[in-house]
Amino acid sequence: MKYKLEYIWLDGKQPIPGLRGKTTIKEFDTPPTLADMPLWGFDGSSTLQAEGKSSDCILKPVALYPDASRKNAYIVMSEVMHPDGTPHSTNARATIADDADFWVGFEQEYFLFKDGRPLGFPKDGHPSVPQFPYYCGVGYKYMGGIARQIVEEHLELCLAAGINHEGINAEVAKGQWEFQIFAKGSKKAADDTWTARYLMLRLCEKYEIDVEFHCKPIRGDWNGSGMHTNFSTKYLREVGGKEYFEALMKEFEKNVAAHIAVYGPDNHLRLTGHHETQAIDKFSYGLSDRGASIRMPVNFIKNGYKGYLEDRRPNSEADPYQIVSQILKTISAVPTP
């Protein structure tokens, strides 16, 4: 049987890479696995990843997803490599330390746009009803028309792909939505999130809708878009303790600049100290505090400073690979007793 294999990868656009994809047709006697996926190549001079005089880059398959939007099809998440097999400089996935016990969840917020404005916004100005009824809202008056249909279709595509999708909800601003991805292992959640982004972008093509991942596409008294990152290590889940937690927070505070550098562009527009954020030039942590840089869940202290933590600073456009890589680097600098 012939199968459609859509290889997707991240290009060399800065500061945040863009998604690229192309299809090859391969024949297999049985449904293929990741091990059956061959290396493939592409023109790096057209993706800001090579010069024309030496343009070949290699796609190395790293994850395989059934593609329910096409018959007999898969999405092949790939890393970009040099022809000699070494990771390309734009390959942030290759910088992530392998850690099967690192758990991470991403809360991906985004806007759906039509004709240069969020769905439900009037042609001129802002909706007459300010942000309040839209969060987890229901009804045409608040939620608009096609948005929920897109969100539901995207959810089904993600589940069919085997992505560990954990839920959806309308967000605080009109036209703003969120989906959540969780996985065990240091790379899978980032793989799944990039693939989920790809599925959303491709789905919206047929509706002539744009997906806006920028963290503050609407100025004024409207929430920006984040990608709150929930994380835990085996030690934090099983041992924890106040002493270790405070040492961890000191290390995070010491590395604020390194984190902000990979937490998405234009984050100063979102991290203002308002709209459920801490200011970009400050660091804080707090129990159940959505205005802190790091939020402790409500039972974290009660459970002996054990569990997971939420870094609320990454924004919606940030690269999940770079986020995971930096969080792991910061954690690794704190010795466990």
C-alpha positions in Angstrom: 0.0 0.0 0.0 1.2 3.5 -0.8 1.4 5.9 2.1 1.6 9.7 2.2 4.4 10.8 4.5 4.4 14.5 5.4 7.9 15.4 6.7 7.7 18.5 8.9 10.6 20.5 10.3 11.6 23.9 11.7 13.3 26.4 9.5 15.9 29.0 10.2 13.7 32.0 10.8 14.7 34.1 13.8 13.9 34.6 16.6 11.4 31.8 16.4 11.5 29.1 13.7 8.6 28.5 11.3 7.1 25.2 10.3 7.8 23.7 6.9 6.5 20.5 5.4 6.5 18.4 2.2 5.1 15.0 1.2 6.7 11.9 -0.2 4.9 8.7 -1.2 6.3 5.4 0.0 5.1 1.8 -0.3 5.0 -0.5 2.7 3.6 -4.0 3.1 2.3 -3.1 6.6 1.6 0.2 8.3 5.0 1.8 8.8 6.8 2.6 12.0 9.3 5.4 12.9 12.1 2.9 12.1 10.8 2.6 8.6 11.1 6.3 7.9 14.1 7.1 5.7 16.3 10.2 5.9 15.2 12.8 3.4 16.7 16.1 2.2 15.6 19.6 1.3 16.9 22.9 -0.1 18.2 24.8 3.0 18.9 27.9 0.9 15.1 28.4 0.8 14.6 28.0 4.5 17.4 30.3 5.8 19.4 27.2 6.7 22.1 27.0 4.0 23.7 29.0 1.1 22.8 28.2 -2.5 26.3 27.0 -3.2 25.9 24.2 -0.6 22.2 24.0 0.0 21.5 20.4 1.0 20.1 19.7 4.5 19.0 16.4 5.9 15.7 15.5 7.6 16.1 13.0 10.4 12.7 11.5 11.5 12.2 11.6 15.2 8.5 11.1 15.7 5.6 9.6 13.7 2.0 10.7 13.9 -1.0 9.2 12.0 -2.6 12.0 9.9 -6.4 11.6 10.0 -7.0 14.5 7.6 -5.6 12.4 4.7 -6.0 8.8 3.6 -3.1 6.4 4.4 -1.0 9.2 5.8 1.5 10.1 8.5 3.2 13.2 9.8 6.9 12.7 10.2 8.4 15.2 12.7 12.1 15.6 11.8 15.3 17.2 13.1 17.4 19.2 10.6 20.9 17.8 10.2 24.0 18.6 8.2 25.0 16.2 5.4 27.7 14.8 7.7 25.0 13.8 10.2 25.7 16.5 12.8 22.8 18.6 14.2 22.2 21.9 12.3 22.7 25.0 14.3 19.0 25.7 14.1 18.2 22.3 15.6 17.2 23.2 19.2 15.8 19.7 19.8 19.3 18.3 19.7 20.2 20.6 22.7 17.8 18.9 25.0 19.2 16.4 27.5 17.5 13.1 27.3 15.6 12.6 30.6 12.8 10.0 30.7 11.8 11.2 34.1 11.3 14.8 33.2 7.6 15.6 32.8 6.4 18.7 31.0 3.1 20.2 30.0 2.5 23.2 27.7 -0.6 25.4 27.8 -0.6 26.7 24.2 -2.7 29.9 23.8 -3.4 31.5 20.4 -5.8 33.8 18.6 -7.8 32.9 15.5 -7.7 35.9 13.1 -9.8 36.8 10.0 -9.0 39.9 7.9 -6.4 41.1 10.3 -8.4 41.0 13.5 -9.5 38.3 16.0 -12.7 36.4 15.2 -15.6 38.3 16.8 -13.8 41.7 16.7 -15.7 44.4 14.8 -14.1 45.9 11.6 -13.1 49.0 13.6 -12.3 49.1 17.2 -12.9 46.5 19.9 -15.9 44.5 21.0 -18.4 46.4 23.2 -18.1 43.8 25.9 -14.7 43.8 27.5 -12.8 40.7 28.5 -14.7 38.7 31.2 -17.4 36.5 29.6 -15.2 34.9 27.0 -13.0 32.7 29.3 -14.5 29.2 29.1 -17.6 30.9 27.7 -20.5 29.5 25.7 -22.9 31.0 23.2 -22.7 32.7 19.8 -22.8 36.2 21.4 -19.5 35.6 23.1 -17.8 32.9 21.2 -18.5 33.8 17.6 -19.2 31.4 14.7 -16.6 29.2 13.2 -14.0 29.3 16.1 -15.4 26.4 18.1 -15.8 24.2 15.1 -12.1 24.7 14.2 -11.1 24.1 17.8 -13.1 20.8 18.0 -11.8 19.6 14.6 -8.2 20.3 15.8 -8.8 18.3 19.0 -10.0 15.3 17.0 -7.0 15.5 14.6 -4.6 15.6 17.6 -6.2 12.7 19.3 -6.2 10.6 16.1 -2.4 11.5 15.8 -1.7 10.0 19.2 -0.7 13.4 20.6 -1.2 13.5 24.4 -3.7 16.3 24.1 -5.2 17.1 27.6 -7.9 19.6 26.9 -9.2 22.8 25.3 -10.8 26.0 26.5 -11.8 29.5 25.3 -9.5 32.1 26.8 -9.9 35.5 28.4 -9.9 37.6 25.2 -12.4 37.3 22.4 -11.1 35.1 19.7 -8.4 33.6 22.0 -8.2 29.8 22.7 -5.9 27.3 24.4 -5.0 23.7 24.1 -2.9 21.7 26.5 -0.2 19.1 25.8 1.5 16.9 28.4 4.1 14.1 28.1 6.6 12.2 30.1 10.1 12.5 28.7 12.1 15.6 27.9 11.3 15.8 24.2 7.9 14.3 23.5 5.8 17.2 24.7 7.7 19.6 22.5 7.4 17.2 19.6 3.7 17.0 20.2 3.2 20.7 20.6 5.0 21.6 17.4 2.9 18.9 15.6 -0.3 20.2 17.1 0.6 23.7 15.9 1.2 22.3 12.4 -2.2 20.6 12.4 -3.9 23.8 13.6 -2.2 25.9 10.9 -3.0 23.4 8.1 -6.6 23.0 9.3 -7.2 26.7 9.3 -6.1 26.9 5.6 -9.5 25.5 4.5 -11.4 28.0 6.6 -9.3 30.9 5.4 -8.4 31.7 9.0 -5.0 32.7 10.3 -3.6 31.4 13.6 -1.9 34.2 15.5 0.7 32.9 18.0 2.2 36.4 18.7 2.0 37.1 22.5 0.3 40.4 22.3 -1.5 40.8 19.0 -4.2 43.1 20.5 -3.0 46.1 22.5 -5.0 47.6 25.3 -6.9 45.9 28.2 -6.8 42.4 26.7 -4.8 39.5 28.0 -1.8 38.4 25.9 -1.1 34.9 24.9 1.2 32.6 26.9 2.5 29.1 26.9 2.6 28.4 30.6 5.1 25.5 31.1 4.4 23.0 33.8 7.3 20.8 34.7 8.6 18.3 37.3 11.6 16.0 37.8 11.5 12.7 39.6 13.3 14.3 42.6 10.7 17.1 42.7 7.8 14.7 42.5 9.1 12.1 45.0 11.4 14.0 47.5 11.1 17.8 47.1 11.5 19.7 50.3 11.6 23.4 51.2 15.4 23.6 51.1 15.7 22.1 47.7 12.8 24.2 46.3 14.3 27.4 47.6 17.7 26.5 46.1 15.9 25.8 42.8 14.2 29.2 42.8 17.5 30.9 43.5 18.9 29.3 40.4 15.9 30.3 38.3 16.3 33.9 39.6 20.0 33.9 38.7 19.2 32.8 35.2 16.3 35.2 34.4 18.0 36.6 31.3 18.8 33.2 29.9 15.1 32.1 30.3 13.6 35.3 28.9 15.9 35.0 25.9 14.1 31.8 24.8 10.7 32.5 26.2 9.4 34.2 23.0 9.8 37.5 21.2 8.2 40.7 22.3 7.5 39.3 25.8 7.9 42.8 27.3 4.5 43.6 25.7 2.9 40.7 27.7 5.0 40.5 30.9 3.9 43.8 32.3 2.9 42.9 35.8 -0.8 43.1 34.7 -3.2 40.6 33.1 -2.0 37.7 35.3 1.7 38.2 34.7 4.8 39.3 36.6 6.9 42.1 35.1 9.6 40.9 32.7 12.4 42.5 34.8 11.3 40.8 38.1 11.3 37.3 39.4 8.9 35.9 42.0 7.2 32.7 43.0 4.1 32.2 44.9 1.5 29.6 46.0 -1.5 29.6 43.6 -0.2 33.1 42.4 -0.9 33.7 38.7 0.9 37.0 39.0 4.2 35.3 39.8 6.9 34.1 37.5 6.7 30.6 39.0 3.4 29.4 40.4 3.3 26.7 43.0 0.0 24.6 42.8 -2.3 25.1 45.7 -1.2 21.9 47.5 2.5 22.1 46.7 3.6 23.3 50.1 1.1 21.1 52.0 2.5 18.1 50.2 6.1 18.8 51.4 7.2 21.1 48.5 6.6 18.2 46.1 4.9 17.9 42.8 5.2 20.2 39.7 5.8 23.9 39.1 4.4 26.2 36.5 6.7 28.7 34.8 4.2 31.4 33.6 6.7 33.5 31.6 7.0 31.6 28.3 4.8 33.2 25.7 2.6 31.6 23.0 5.1 32.0 20.2 8.1 30.5 22.0 9.9 27.4 20.8 9.0 24.5 23.1 12.4 22.8 22.4 14.3 25.9 23.6 12.1 26.2 26.7 12.7 22.6 27.8 16.4 22.9 27.1 16.8 26.0 29.2 14.6 24.7 32.1 16.7 21.5 32.2 20.0 23.4 32.2 18.8 25.5 35.2 17.6 22.5 37.1 20.8 20.6 36.5 22.8 23.3 38.2 21.0 22.6 41.6 22.5 19.6 43.4 20.1 17.2 45.0 20.9 16.3 48.7 
